[in-house]
Amino acid sequence: MILSLLILNKAGGLVYHRDFSNTFTKLSSNDYLVLAGTFHGVHAITARLSPFGPSSGGTPSSGLEVMESEHFRMQCFQTLTGTKFLLFTEPQQPNVDVILRRIYELYADYVMKNPFYQIEMPIRCEAFDRHLMAYIKPKQ
């Protein structure tokens, strides 16, 4: 079951949030903003902690990608532009990376191609919401 989706801009600001399940603990709007900012900082720190990086001839670390607990799994997909997609699912949810890539495709098709959307600003796009819900609901 997919629980929640957060989209963070490259500065770590929360630009989109959607809950898909009533079983996930509801947080206040302020809590979601704090969660987004905290994750952005932790992601940046973990990207620098890798012993393999450009200075050692390796590829740069992408930072924190998956965090699991007994109650949920959080997976992050970061785009080349720095936008981060955080998907919260049940721990046993299969193919989370495939789901995240499809959500990114929907974002690219319905948000980034929207002439009224301003980059790095909150996402208010009815077509994105509609297609996202149509994609997520069958997986519930």
BALOVO-298375 format. One record per residue: residue number from 0; residue in one letter; chain; y, x, z of N, C-alpha, C in turn. Coordinates in Angstrom, 3 decimals, padded with zeros to 6 digits. Example, Ala and Ser with C-alpha at 12.3 -4.5 7.8 and 13.67 -1.06 7.14 Angstrom:
<atoms>
{atom 0,"a","A",{-005.690,013.190,007.800},{-004.500,012.300,007.800},{-003.300,013.200,007.800}};
{atom 1,"s","A",{-002.250,012.850,007.080},{-001.060,013.670,007.140},{000.030,012.900,007.870}};
</atoms>
This chain:
<atoms>
{atom 0,"m","A",{-001.172,000.834,000.000},{000.000,000.000,000.000},{001.241,000.883,000.000}};
{atom 1,"i","A",{002.189,000.513,-000.799},{003.460,001.223,-000.871},{004.413,000.563,000.117}};
{atom 2,"l","A",{005.009,001.371,000.974},{005.824,000.842,002.061},{007.310,000.839,001.754}};
{atom 3,"s","A",{007.831,001.963,001.243},{009.273,002.073,001.076},{009.616,003.170,000.074}};
{atom 4,"l","A",{010.777,003.036,-000.572},{011.286,004.030,-001.515},{012.718,004.358,-001.143}};
{atom 5,"l","A",{013.014,005.649,-001.096},{014.378,006.116,-000.907},{014.705,007.053,-002.058}};
{atom 6,"i","A",{015.922,006.967,-002.574},{016.396,007.897,-003.597},{017.637,008.576,-003.035}};
{atom 7,"l","A",{017.611,009.916,-003.046},{018.702,010.719,-002.521},{019.380,011.448,-003.673}};
{atom 8,"n","A",{020.706,011.518,-003.660},{021.404,012.295,-004.678},{021.299,013.777,-004.344}};
{atom 9,"k","A",{021.830,014.621,-005.203},{021.649,016.064,-005.007},{022.354,016.597,-003.764}};
{atom 10,"a","A",{023.294,015.846,-003.216},{023.979,016.254,-001.993},{023.277,015.729,-000.740}};
{atom 11,"g","A",{022.206,014.968,-000.921},{021.460,014.434,000.214},{021.887,013.051,000.641}};
{atom 12,"g","A",{022.772,012.435,-000.109},{023.216,011.079,000.223},{022.221,010.036,-000.245}};
{atom 13,"l","A",{022.045,009.005,000.534},{021.138,007.918,000.185},{021.816,007.022,-000.841}};
{atom 14,"v","A",{021.251,006.948,-002.049},{021.843,006.119,-003.094},{021.017,004.870,-003.392}};
{atom 15,"y","A",{019.775,004.822,-002.866},{018.939,003.638,-003.079},{017.885,003.563,-001.994}};
{atom 16,"h","A",{017.606,002.349,-001.554},{016.563,002.136,-000.556},{015.946,000.760,-000.786}};
{atom 17,"r","A",{014.624,000.710,-000.762},{013.927,-000.573,-000.909},{012.652,-000.538,-000.073}};
{atom 18,"d","A",{012.462,-001.561,000.768},{011.214,-001.734,001.507},{010.321,-002.677,000.711}};
{atom 19,"f","A",{009.026,-002.378,000.674},{008.075,-003.201,-000.065},{007.078,-003.899,000.840}};
{atom 20,"s","A",{007.111,-003.620,002.127},{006.126,-004.183,003.044},{006.792,-004.572,004.351}};
{atom 21,"n","A",{006.299,-005.638,004.942},{006.807,-006.067,006.245},{006.170,-005.301,007.386}};
{atom 22,"t","A",{005.107,-004.534,007.084},{004.424,-003.781,008.141},{005.167,-002.503,008.500}};
{atom 23,"f","A",{006.042,-002.030,007.620},{006.809,-000.812,007.863},{007.942,-001.138,008.814}};
{atom 24,"t","A",{008.141,-000.309,009.821},{009.189,-000.534,010.810},{010.554,-000.558,010.128}};
{atom 25,"k","A",{011.291,-001.616,010.362},{012.621,-001.739,009.774},{013.599,-000.873,010.554}};
{atom 26,"l","A",{014.360,-000.100,009.825},{015.399,000.735,010.415},{016.753,000.151,010.055}};
{atom 27,"s","A",{017.763,000.540,010.791},{019.118,000.101,010.459},{019.620,000.911,009.266}};
{atom 28,"s","A",{020.676,000.447,008.655},{021.276,001.168,007.523},{021.683,002.573,007.939}};
{atom 29,"n","A",{022.222,002.702,009.133},{022.628,004.013,009.635},{021.416,004.931,009.804}};
{atom 30,"d","A",{020.303,004.379,010.291},{019.082,005.183,010.450},{018.582,005.713,009.112}};
{atom 31,"y","A",{018.658,004.888,008.075},{018.237,005.350,006.749},{019.153,006.468,006.234}};
{atom 32,"l","A",{020.442,006.361,006.516},{021.370,007.423,006.113},{021.064,008.726,006.849}};
{atom 33,"v","A",{020.765,008.631,008.137},{020.410,009.812,008.926},{019.097,010.405,008.410}};
{atom 34,"l","A",{018.117,009.553,008.120},{016.839,010.017,007.583},{017.041,010.778,006.271}};
{atom 35,"a","A",{017.871,010.241,005.386},{018.127,010.898,004.105},{018.777,012.268,004.305}};
{atom 36,"g","A",{019.794,012.330,005.147},{020.469,013.601,005.386},{019.564,014.623,006.058}};
{atom 37,"t","A",{018.759,014.169,007.009},{017.838,015.064,007.703},{016.786,015.595,006.744}};
{atom 38,"f","A",{016.216,014.701,005.921},{015.207,015.154,004.970},{015.801,016.167,003.997}};
{atom 39,"h","A",{017.014,015.925,003.543},{017.658,016.848,002.598},{017.765,018.248,003.205}};
{atom 40,"g","A",{018.170,018.328,004.469},{018.278,019.620,005.143},{016.928,020.292,005.328}};
{atom 41,"v","A",{015.932,019.539,005.765},{014.589,020.093,005.958},{014.008,020.552,004.622}};
{atom 42,"h","A",{014.249,019.782,003.581},{013.756,020.141,002.242},{014.372,021.467,001.794}};
{atom 43,"a","A",{015.658,021.637,002.016},{016.335,022.875,001.632},{015.806,024.070,002.425}};
{atom 44,"i","A",{015.562,023.869,003.713},{015.041,024.959,004.543},{013.633,025.339,004.116}};
{atom 45,"t","A",{012.774,024.354,003.884},{011.394,024.658,003.499},{011.324,025.320,002.131}};
{atom 46,"a","A",{012.281,025.055,001.269},{012.293,025.721,-000.040},{012.557,027.217,000.120}};
{atom 47,"r","A",{013.287,027.592,001.155},{013.607,029.005,001.396},{012.558,029.738,002.225}};
{atom 48,"l","A",{011.675,029.001,002.881},{010.662,029.611,003.745},{009.487,030.220,002.997}};
{atom 49,"s","A",{009.314,029.874,001.759},{008.165,030.342,000.997},{008.195,031.864,000.836}};
{atom 50,"p","A",{007.050,032.531,001.061},{007.021,033.986,000.869},{007.023,034.364,-000.616}};
{atom 51,"f","A",{006.765,033.393,-001.471},{006.747,033.651,-002.908},{007.977,033.007,-003.514}};
{atom 52,"g","A",{008.841,033.806,-004.037},{010.064,033.295,-004.631},{010.500,034.168,-005.775}};
{atom 53,"p","A",{011.658,033.884,-006.349},{012.144,034.653,-007.485},{012.277,036.149,-007.191}};
{atom 54,"s","A",{012.637,036.509,-005.952},{012.808,037.929,-005.629},{011.470,038.675,-005.599}};
{atom 55,"s","A",{010.362,037.952,-005.375},{009.047,038.599,-005.353},{008.317,038.448,-006.689}};
{atom 56,"g","A",{009.013,037.924,-007.687},{008.404,037.759,-009.003},{007.671,036.442,-009.173}};
{atom 57,"g","A",{007.668,035.601,-008.149},{007.000,034.307,-008.220},{007.966,033.210,-008.612}};
{atom 58,"t","A",{007.437,032.017,-008.710},{008.291,030.876,-009.019},{008.931,030.366,-007.738}};
{atom 59,"p","A",{010.121,029.803,-007.823},{010.773,029.315,-006.614},{010.003,028.160,-005.991}};
{atom 60,"s","A",{010.032,028.091,-004.671},{009.376,026.996,-003.952},{010.182,025.725,-004.158}};
{atom 61,"s","A",{009.480,024.609,-004.209},{010.181,023.337,-004.392},{010.500,022.669,-003.065}};
{atom 62,"g","A",{010.091,023.258,-001.953},{010.375,022.672,-000.652},{009.301,021.685,-000.236}};
{atom 63,"l","A",{009.582,020.942,000.806},{008.655,019.970,001.368},{008.321,018.907,000.330}};
{atom 64,"e","A",{007.030,018.736,000.053},{006.609,017.734,-000.926},{005.850,016.573,-000.306}};
{atom 65,"v","A",{004.987,016.844,000.687},{004.169,015.799,001.293},{004.158,015.976,002.799}};
{atom 66,"m","A",{004.292,014.853,003.499},{004.143,014.852,004.939},{003.259,013.666,005.292}};
{atom 67,"e","A",{002.181,013.928,006.035},{001.240,012.867,006.370},{001.135,012.680,007.872}};
{atom 68,"s","A",{000.958,011.442,008.267},{000.646,011.104,009.653},{-000.497,010.102,009.598}};
{atom 69,"e","A",{-000.928,009.634,010.742},{-002.017,008.661,010.722},{-001.529,007.284,010.292}};
{atom 70,"h","A",{-000.205,007.069,010.264},{000.350,005.760,009.933},{000.974,005.679,008.542}};
{atom 71,"f","A",{001.418,006.791,008.003},{002.058,006.766,006.685},{001.975,008.139,006.042}};
{atom 72,"r","A",{002.261,008.157,004.765},{002.368,009.394,003.995},{003.714,009.347,003.287}};
{atom 73,"m","A",{004.463,010.435,003.373},{005.732,010.527,002.671},{005.587,011.596,001.593}};
{atom 74,"q","A",{005.887,011.228,000.365},{005.811,012.191,-000.725},{007.161,012.251,-001.421}};
{atom 75,"c","A",{007.568,013.474,-001.744},{008.862,013.704,-002.378},{008.665,014.207,-003.800}};
{atom 76,"f","A",{009.450,013.666,-004.699},{009.513,014.173,-006.071},{010.970,014.524,-006.324}};
{atom 77,"q","A",{011.230,015.797,-006.648},{012.591,016.232,-006.925},{012.746,016.478,-008.410}};
{atom 78,"t","A",{013.788,015.904,-008.991},{014.049,016.087,-010.417},{014.756,017.417,-010.640}};
{atom 79,"l","A",{014.898,017.799,-011.884},{015.593,019.044,-012.219},{017.076,019.001,-011.855}};
{atom 80,"t","A",{017.625,017.784,-011.749},{019.036,017.639,-011.388},{019.256,017.605,-009.882}};
{atom 81,"g","A",{018.165,017.640,-009.095},{018.280,017.648,-007.645},{018.132,016.294,-006.989}};
{atom 82,"t","A",{017.981,015.231,-007.760},{017.736,013.907,-007.193},{016.342,013.892,-006.585}};
{atom 83,"k","A",{016.219,013.327,-005.389},{014.928,013.285,-004.703},{014.465,011.844,-004.551}};
{atom 84,"f","A",{013.209,011.616,-004.854},{012.577,010.322,-004.681},{011.585,010.453,-003.535}};
{atom 85,"l","A",{011.781,009.696,-002.458},{010.883,009.714,-001.310},{010.109,008.402,-001.294}};
{atom 86,"l","A",{008.800,008.510,-001.369},{007.960,007.328,-001.366},{007.099,007.342,-000.114}};
{atom 87,"f","A",{007.187,006.281,000.664},{006.381,006.119,001.866},{005.237,005.170,001.538}};
{atom 88,"t","A",{004.007,005.615,001.780},{002.821,004.821,001.490},{001.874,004.869,002.685}};
{atom 89,"e","A",{000.810,004.072,002.608},{-000.263,004.222,003.582},{-000.945,005.553,003.309}};
{atom 90,"p","A",{-001.547,006.185,004.321},{-002.143,007.517,004.137},{-003.217,007.591,003.053}};
{atom 91,"q","A",{-003.960,006.524,002.844},{-005.059,006.566,001.877},{-004.655,006.129,000.468}};
{atom 92,"q","A",{-003.368,005.905,000.207},{-002.903,005.477,-001.120},{-003.219,006.550,-002.168}};
{atom 93,"p","A",{-003.970,006.200,-003.231},{-004.285,007.192,-004.259},{-003.161,007.343,-005.288}};
{atom 94,"n","A",{-003.135,008.471,-005.962},{-002.254,008.728,-007.112},{-000.768,008.522,-006.825}};
{atom 95,"v","A",{-000.306,008.984,-005.695},{001.097,008.807,-005.329},{001.997,009.573,-006.292}};
{atom 96,"d","A",{001.556,010.737,-006.753},{002.374,011.502,-007.695},{002.563,010.749,-009.008}};
{atom 97,"v","A",{001.546,010.034,-009.460},{001.648,009.232,-010.689},{002.633,008.077,-010.477}};
{atom 98,"i","A",{002.568,007.452,-009.319},{003.478,006.352,-008.998},{004.918,006.857,-008.969}};
{atom 99,"l","A",{005.138,008.007,-008.352},{006.491,008.573,-008.285},{007.034,008.903,-009.666}};
{atom 100,"r","A",{006.203,009.436,-010.522},{006.672,009.762,-011.884},{007.028,008.496,-012.658}};
{atom 101,"r","A",{006.272,007.422,-012.450},{006.586,006.158,-013.126},{007.894,005.582,-012.583}};
{atom 102,"i","A",{008.108,005.698,-011.275},{009.376,005.240,-010.695},{010.533,006.050,-011.280}};
{atom 103,"y","A",{010.330,007.338,-011.457},{011.359,008.182,-012.070},{011.634,007.737,-013.508}};
{atom 104,"e","A",{010.600,007.379,-014.244},{010.789,006.877,-015.609},{011.620,005.592,-015.609}};
{atom 105,"l","A",{011.328,004.693,-014.668},{012.109,003.459,-014.556},{013.564,003.779,-014.208}};
{atom 106,"y","A",{013.763,004.737,-013.319},{015.112,005.180,-012.950},{015.847,005.720,-014.185}};
{atom 107,"a","A",{015.175,006.549,-014.953},{015.800,007.122,-016.146},{016.139,006.034,-017.164}};
{atom 108,"d","A",{015.237,005.080,-017.338},{015.439,004.028,-018.339},{016.498,003.002,-017.941}};
{atom 109,"y","A",{016.512,002.604,-016.673},{017.359,001.478,-016.286},{018.585,001.849,-015.461}};
{atom 110,"v","A",{018.609,003.025,-014.879},{019.791,003.441,-014.118},{020.611,004.443,-014.928}};
{atom 111,"m","A",{019.973,005.510,-015.352},{020.721,006.567,-016.038},{021.229,006.150,-017.419}};
{atom 112,"k","A",{020.572,005.194,-018.042},{021.027,004.714,-019.351},{021.992,003.541,-019.230}};
{atom 113,"n","A",{022.294,003.137,-018.005},{023.227,002.050,-017.762},{024.655,002.606,-017.881}};
{atom 114,"p","A",{025.439,002.099,-018.823},{026.787,002.661,-019.020},{027.728,002.405,-017.844}};
{atom 115,"f","A",{027.382,001.485,-016.946},{028.246,001.174,-015.816},{027.875,001.952,-014.555}};
{atom 116,"y","A",{026.773,002.705,-014.599},{026.368,003.472,-013.426},{027.143,004.780,-013.359}};
{atom 117,"q","A",{027.690,005.077,-012.180},{028.381,006.340,-011.948},{027.422,007.275,-011.224}};
{atom 118,"i","A",{027.193,008.448,-011.783},{026.241,009.411,-011.236},{026.602,009.748,-009.797}};
{atom 119,"e","A",{025.580,009.881,-008.958},{025.681,010.219,-007.536},{026.179,009.066,-006.669}};
{atom 120,"m","A",{026.387,007.906,-007.247},{026.848,006.750,-006.483},{025.668,005.827,-006.182}};
{atom 121,"p","A",{025.807,004.911,-005.218},{024.713,003.986,-004.908},{024.253,003.219,-006.149}};
{atom 122,"i","A",{022.946,003.001,-006.211},{022.337,002.338,-007.367},{022.343,000.834,-007.126}};
{atom 123,"r","A",{023.050,000.131,-007.982},{023.078,-001.331,-007.961},{022.816,-001.794,-009.385}};
{atom 124,"c","A",{021.550,-001.825,-009.730},{021.155,-002.143,-011.102},{020.030,-003.171,-011.050}};
{atom 125,"e","A",{020.330,-004.388,-011.450},{019.361,-005.484,-011.375},{018.123,-005.214,-012.239}};
{atom 126,"a","A",{018.312,-004.614,-013.407},{017.169,-004.327,-014.286},{016.218,-003.325,-013.632}};
{atom 127,"f","A",{016.768,-002.318,-012.953},{015.929,-001.341,-012.247},{015.152,-002.030,-011.131}};
{atom 128,"d","A",{015.839,-002.843,-010.329},{015.177,-003.568,-009.240},{014.047,-004.446,-009.764}};
{atom 129,"r","A",{014.318,-005.179,-010.813},{013.332,-006.104,-011.381},{012.103,-005.363,-011.888}};
{atom 130,"h","A",{012.300,-004.295,-012.659},{011.172,-003.537,-013.205},{010.429,-002.764,-012.118}};
{atom 131,"l","A",{011.152,-002.272,-011.126},{010.513,-001.576,-010.009},{009.606,-002.534,-009.239}};
{atom 132,"m","A",{010.104,-003.725,-008.933},{009.298,-004.707,-008.208},{008.086,-005.131,-009.048}};
{atom 133,"a","A",{008.262,-005.304,-010.336},{007.138,-005.682,-011.203},{006.077,-004.572,-011.226}};
{atom 134,"y","A",{006.490,-003.333,-011.121},{005.541,-002.209,-011.112},{004.856,-002.073,-009.756}};
{atom 135,"i","A",{005.596,-002.221,-008.663},{005.055,-001.988,-007.330},{004.202,-003.160,-006.830}};
{atom 136,"k","A",{004.591,-004.367,-007.052},{003.891,-005.521,-006.489},{002.399,-005.579,-006.827}};
{atom 137,"p","A",{001.947,-005.287,-008.063},{000.501,-005.299,-008.322},{-000.275,-004.245,-007.520}};
{atom 138,"k","A",{000.401,-003.223,-007.028},{-000.267,-002.159,-006.277},{-000.410,-002.510,-004.798}};
{atom 139,"q","A",{000.175,-003.631,-004.388},{000.152,-004.019,-002.969},{-001.174,-004.604,-002.578}};
</atoms>
